Amino acid sequence: MKKPELLVTPHSVSHVQELLEAGADAFVLGEQKFGLRLAGEFTIAQIEEAVKMIHTAGKKAYVAMNAIFHNDRVDALTPYIQQLDRIGVDAIIFGDPSIIIARREAESNIPLHWDAETTSTNWFQANYWGKRGATRTYLARELSMEEVVEIKENAEVEVEVLVHGMTCMFQSKRSLLGNYFLFQEKTMEVENRKEAKNMFLHDKERENKYPIYEDLNGTHIYTPNDICIIDELNELFEAEVDSFKFDSVLCSDEYAITVTSCYRKAIDAYMESEDDYDDVKQDLLEAIEEIQPEIRPLDTGFYFKETVY
């Protein structure tokens, strides 16, 4: 059976080393100008430093270029890819076809991972982009477990899924803080507005708090719960899904290290035997529940149709 990759999103170069020690196999790096909703901001110099560290450990480094590009950023794509090619990154994460053209202009052969957020919902799309250079697709977070398995059975490229972390439910390229519910003629309180990465929209009608922040790419609003399927990985293992992603955006360094360690133990246990995984999965879930912020309940997202926005 194929061992799935444990993919994580570090906050800094020093955090990369800590996550390596926790058992991560691969890392998503990048900067706002080119990548969406990154857990950490990495300059080219920091990417180069992190990649050396990651490759020394025998692991992989991917760089996010999955932003929505307007004309003002297009000229920067090819030079950026040339820099990534020089550094020797293992893949570029993309959603915009302009990246395919820019990679060609850069005369680069860096593998491509297709990440189109909510639209990567079937194997026809995965195989379409596979024929255009992609070697992997990151599936939409709104898919059920049955749909994920079916796509994996028919995809001609690698398949990556989110197994833990926040899910973005809304993005606008405009600055929308304080205006999110105005079209419903409702007011929405913004908590911690001065703290860019620690703000919440209060939905008093549903008694929910939605994490929200703004950056170079606009406004991002997340679901009130975090996905966690550490005790529900059996079907993904059996389907031989290629990459399990833990997205630590808006998480603390310590939380990311603990969760990475737990998923490392889950994967390694299953590779020994399914019984070994079944023996430890409840303990691993409880270890995460102990450190989970009270304001961010855990659920299984759309895998089993629990989440309703």
C-alpha positions in Angstrom: 0.0 0.0 0.0 1.2 3.5 -0.9 2.1 5.7 2.1 0.4 9.1 1.9 2.4 12.2 2.1 1.8 14.4 5.1 1.7 18.0 3.8 1.8 21.0 6.1 1.9 24.8 5.9 4.7 26.3 8.0 4.6 29.9 9.5 8.3 30.6 9.2 11.7 29.2 8.4 12.3 28.2 12.1 8.8 26.6 12.1 9.9 24.4 9.1 12.5 22.8 11.2 10.1 22.1 14.1 7.6 20.6 11.7 10.3 18.4 10.1 11.0 17.0 13.6 7.2 16.5 14.1 7.2 14.3 11.0 6.0 16.4 8.0 6.8 15.1 4.6 6.2 18.2 2.5 5.7 21.9 2.9 3.7 24.8 1.3 5.7 28.0 1.1 5.1 31.3 -0.7 4.1 35.0 -0.4 0.9 36.9 -0.7 1.7 38.4 -4.1 1.6 34.9 -5.7 -0.2 32.6 -3.2 -3.6 32.5 -1.5 -4.2 32.2 2.3 -0.8 31.2 3.3 0.0 30.2 6.8 3.3 32.1 6.6 4.9 34.7 4.4 8.2 33.6 2.8 10.4 35.9 0.7 12.5 34.3 -2.1 15.5 34.3 0.3 13.5 32.6 3.0 12.1 30.1 0.5 15.7 29.2 -0.6 16.7 28.8 3.1 13.7 26.6 3.8 14.1 24.5 0.7 17.7 23.7 1.6 16.6 22.6 5.1 13.7 20.6 3.7 15.8 18.8 1.0 18.6 18.1 3.5 15.9 16.1 5.5 14.9 14.3 2.3 11.5 16.0 2.2 9.7 18.2 -0.4 8.9 21.9 -0.8 6.0 23.3 -2.8 5.5 27.0 -3.6 2.0 28.5 -3.9 1.2 30.5 -7.0 -2.5 30.0 -6.8 -3.6 33.7 -6.4 -6.1 35.3 -8.8 -3.9 37.3 -11.0 -4.8 40.6 -12.6 -2.7 42.4 -15.3 -0.6 44.2 -12.7 1.0 40.9 -11.5 1.4 39.0 -14.7 4.8 40.4 -15.6 6.2 39.1 -12.3 5.2 35.5 -12.9 8.0 34.4 -15.2 10.9 35.9 -13.2 9.5 34.4 -10.0 9.3 30.9 -11.6 12.9 31.4 -12.8 13.9 32.0 -9.2 12.0 29.0 -8.0 13.7 26.9 -10.7 17.1 28.1 -9.5 16.2 27.2 -5.9 15.0 23.8 -7.0 11.5 23.6 -5.5 9.6 20.4 -6.0 6.3 21.8 -7.3 4.3 25.0 -8.0 0.7 25.1 -6.8 -1.5 26.9 -9.3 -5.1 27.6 -10.3 -4.7 30.2 -13.0 -3.7 29.0 -16.5 -1.3 31.9 -16.7 1.1 29.9 -14.6 1.4 27.3 -17.4 2.3 30.0 -19.8 4.7 31.7 -17.4 6.4 28.3 -16.7 6.9 27.8 -20.4 8.4 31.2 -20.8 10.7 30.6 -17.9 11.8 27.4 -19.6 11.2 25.5 -16.4 10.1 21.9 -15.8 9.0 22.4 -12.2 6.0 20.0 -11.6 2.6 21.7 -11.2 -0.1 20.9 -8.6 -3.5 22.2 -9.6 -5.5 23.9 -6.9 -8.6 25.7 -8.1 -10.3 25.9 -4.7 -14.0 25.0 -5.0 -14.0 24.0 -8.7 -11.8 20.9 -8.4 -14.8 18.5 -8.0 -14.4 15.8 -10.6 -11.8 13.6 -12.3 -12.4 15.1 -15.8 -11.0 18.4 -14.5 -8.1 16.7 -12.8 -7.2 14.8 -16.0 -7.7 17.9 -18.2 -5.1 19.8 -16.2 -2.9 16.6 -16.0 -2.7 16.7 -19.8 -1.5 20.3 -19.5 1.3 19.7 -17.1 -0.2 19.1 -13.7 0.9 16.1 -11.8 -1.5 16.5 -8.9 -4.9 18.0 -8.0 -5.9 19.4 -4.6 -9.6 18.5 -4.3 -12.3 20.9 -3.3 -13.1 20.8 0.4 -16.8 20.5 -0.3 -16.6 16.9 -1.5 -18.0 13.9 0.4 -15.7 10.9 1.2 -17.5 8.9 -1.5 -16.8 11.6 -4.1 -13.1 11.8 -3.1 -12.6 8.0 -3.4 -14.4 8.0 -6.8 -12.1 10.8 -8.1 -9.0 9.0 -6.9 -10.1 5.8 -8.7 -10.4 7.7 -12.0 -7.7 10.4 -11.8 -4.6 10.1 -13.9 -2.8 12.5 -11.5 -2.0 12.4 -7.8 -4.8 13.5 -5.4 -4.4 15.7 -2.4 -7.1 16.3 0.2 -7.5 18.4 3.3 -7.6 16.3 6.5 -7.2 19.0 9.1 -7.6 22.7 9.4 -9.8 25.7 8.5 -11.9 25.9 5.3 -12.4 29.2 3.5 -16.0 29.8 2.8 -15.8 33.2 1.2 -13.3 35.4 -0.6 -13.6 38.9 -2.1 -10.8 40.9 -3.7 -12.3 43.9 -2.0 -11.9 45.1 1.6 -15.2 44.0 3.1 -14.7 44.1 6.9 -17.7 45.5 8.6 -19.8 45.1 5.4 -20.2 41.3 5.1 -23.9 41.1 6.0 -25.0 44.5 4.9 -26.8 43.1 1.8 -29.1 41.2 4.3 -29.7 44.5 6.2 -28.0 43.0 9.2 -25.2 44.3 11.3 -22.1 42.2 12.0 -19.8 42.8 14.9 -16.1 42.6 14.1 -14.0 41.4 17.1 -10.3 42.2 17.4 -10.2 44.3 14.3 -6.8 45.8 15.1 -5.3 42.3 15.2 -5.1 41.3 11.5 -4.9 37.6 12.1 -7.2 37.3 15.2 -10.5 38.7 14.0 -14.0 37.1 14.0 -17.4 38.0 12.6 -20.1 37.4 15.1 -23.3 35.8 13.7 -25.6 36.0 16.7 -28.5 34.5 14.9 -26.6 31.2 14.5 -24.3 31.7 17.5 -21.2 31.4 15.3 -17.9 33.2 15.0 -16.2 33.3 11.6 -12.5 34.0 11.4 -11.8 36.8 9.0 -8.8 38.7 7.7 -7.7 40.9 4.9 -4.4 40.8 3.0 -3.0 41.7 -0.4 -5.6 39.3 -2.1 -8.7 40.8 -0.4 -11.0 39.5 2.4 -11.1 35.9 3.5 -13.8 34.4 5.7 -13.6 30.9 7.2 -16.1 28.4 8.5 -16.7 28.4 12.3 -15.4 24.8 12.7 -12.1 23.1 11.9 -12.0 19.9 9.9 -10.4 16.9 11.7 -10.7 13.4 10.4 -7.7 11.8 12.2 -10.1 9.0 13.3 -11.8 8.7 9.9 -8.8 8.1 7.6 -9.5 4.4 6.7 -11.2 5.1 3.4 -8.5 7.5 2.2 -5.8 5.0 3.1 -7.7 2.3 1.2 -8.1 4.5 -1.8 -4.4 5.3 -1.7 -5.0 9.1 -1.7 -1.5 10.6 -2.3 -1.3 13.5 0.0 -3.0 14.4 3.4 -2.9 18.2 3.9 -2.9 19.9 7.3 -3.5 23.6 6.8 -2.2 25.6 9.9 -3.4 29.0 8.7 -4.3 31.2 11.8 -3.0 28.4 14.1 -0.2 28.8 16.7 3.2 27.2 16.0 2.7 24.9 18.9 -0.7 23.7 17.7 0.7 23.0 14.3 3.5 20.9 15.7 1.2 18.8 17.9 -1.3 18.2 15.1 1.5 17.3 12.7 2.9 14.8 15.2 -0.5 13.2 15.7 -1.1 12.7 11.9 2.4 11.3 11.6 1.6 8.7 14.2 -1.8 7.9 12.5 -0.2 7.4 9.1 2.7 5.3 10.5 0.3 3.2 12.5 -1.9 2.4 9.5 1.2 1.5 7.5 2.0 -1.1 10.1 -1.5 -2.5 10.1 -5.1 -1.2 10.1 -5.6 -2.7 13.5 -2.7 -0.6 14.8 -4.3 2.6 13.5 -7.7 1.6 15.0 -6.0 1.1 18.3 -4.5 4.6 18.4 -6.9 6.8 16.5 -9.2 7.7 19.4 -6.2 8.7 21.6 -4.8 10.9 18.8 -8.2 12.6 18.4 -8.4 13.2 22.1 -4.9 14.7 22.0 -6.0 17.2 19.4 -9.2 17.9 21.2 -7.3 18.8 24.3 -5.4 21.7 22.5 -8.3 22.7 20.2 -9.3 26.4 20.8 -12.8 26.4 22.4 -14.0 28.9 19.8 -13.1 26.5 17.0 -15.1 23.2 17.3 -13.9 20.2 15.4 -16.0 18.4 12.8 -15.5 16.3 9.6 -16.4 19.0 7.1 -18.2 17.8 4.1 -16.7 14.3 4.2 -19.9 13.1 6.0 -22.1 16.0 5.3 -21.9 17.5 8.7 -21.0 21.1 7.9 -23.6 23.6 6.9 -22.6 27.2 6.4 
